[in-house]
Amino acid sequence: MERMLQAMEVFARIVECENFTRASSLLGIPKASASLLIQQLEVHLQVKLLHRTTRQVRPTPAGMTFYEHCLKILLAITDVKSVIGSSAGKASGKLRVELPGDIARQLMPHMTQFRHEYPDVSLQISTPRHASNLIRDGMDCAIRLGELEDSYSFSRRIGSYRLITVASRLYLSRHGCPAKVEDLAGHRTAHAAQHGAGRPWEFAFELGGRHTRHPVPESIAFDDMDLLLHYGLQHGGVIQVWDAVARPYLASGRLEEVLADCRPGVLPIHAVHSCRTRESMSLRVFVDWLSAALEAEH
């Protein structure tokens, strides 16, 4: 029975990754072992489960049916483990988590508290430049900003994210303070940009009760929010950053907020996860910690 469950887990991961090598790596087993398990599974079921090519692996119609049953069984096992773990009052296991870079760095002071409270939960934290595919890349949980796509069936709102428009005091003393959004056309600005994307993100504002994107001159763009912040601190120009990140620099006077009367609306922060890790105790305690840590930042 244990061998069958292992084969089902391997099969499900191969279907999701569409690749033996990636699936084997995520599961921590040799590719040859994964191949052998699938061969034995096909012999046992007396049906071909996968179409293999040099570039991709896809389930056959029978394989897709088997995959759906595998998910139900594996999810039921996860639920049982969660109930048992909850009754034992102990969270354990490995979690692979994806966080935006600025949020990850802001939460660093809280990380030791989580490690102290849950020493048996092993965390692997990634800060990719663009959102990953949770299932394909083997992530248990990811933090997403803004409204979610319908495809995220399993999610929880854990906080809020507000952009504010700021510049250094020295920059404003030299170039003046913009009184209205249109004044930005006469200022140097720096922008955020998604790695590998086309145009940098336009500045966001709330004007007349409506959320708007305002085109301003693109002098420089960064796909790292830390670099964007430090460019502003070095008197480079007007920038938009997360209010929690800017707060200590506003308090010290190194940055000043401009156009505060047309701040953009609050964006929700969601923790999203694949069905494989739904309701696992280690995931629940981590998301609870994230929510509390984000609350502490406001």
Phi, psi and omega in degrees: 000318180297321179296320179296317179296321177296318179297321179295319178296316179296315180299313180300319181291325178294318178300317183287323180275341183058032186194129180293318185296313181295315180298317180298318179297316181295326181274348179074033178232157178295149178300322179298323179293321178296316179298318180296318179298319180292319177300314179296324179295317180294322177295316181297318182274347181057046179205148176279126184259332187228141167265123181250133170232176179291341185249338189204155175237129180227147179286146170287171175306317177294322179296322179294320177296316179295321179301316180298322177289323177301315180301317180298316182292313181295324178292321177298320178295319177300318179298318179297316178299323180295315180298314180296317179296321180295318181292330178280347178070027184225124176263136180207168179114180183255135176238129174257119191235139177247125180232142169301145186303316183291325177291317179301314181292325179291332182271356183307317180299338181269348189296322181296329178295318178296317180297325179290319183283329184229069184294341182268001175264118180266122183255135169237110188255131180240143177234071183290159180282342176218155185297137180269171169270113189304311184291311183299321184267005174072027178274138177275330185204146176219150177260128181238140178260142177088184180291145185270154171288158181298338185291344180273092182282333185244107183204164177211131176285128186237359181174191181223157186222118180239129174276140173232156183260124187220164173204162179287155180299321181294318179301314182293327178292331181274324189246356181086163183258125179295128181270335179216164185304320182299335180294341181298338179300335180262011182243159169282135180228154174234146190235159169270149179214142177281138182303127177082357181276177181277256183290145173297162179291137175283157177294144180251142178215163173250109183235123180061034179078007181238141176281126182228154171255130185245120178288128176228162182304137181259090180277326181198148180223148181231140173263014175234119185293332176296317178295321178299314179300313184291330174297317176296320179294335178269022173069027183286332181156197182273135181224164171240125182222167177299133184299325180295324179289322183281339190307311181296330180282330173292320181294324181278348181090001179289330175239152173231140177279140175237159178055040182295335182284353177230038174305143175291159181294164181288136174262137176287149172251124180244144165263122180242150181208159179280161183297338183298327183253016182303128173064012175296146186295320179298323178292319181297316182291327179292317180293322175300317179296317179302314181299315179294320181293320178293323178296322181294338180279353180250000000 
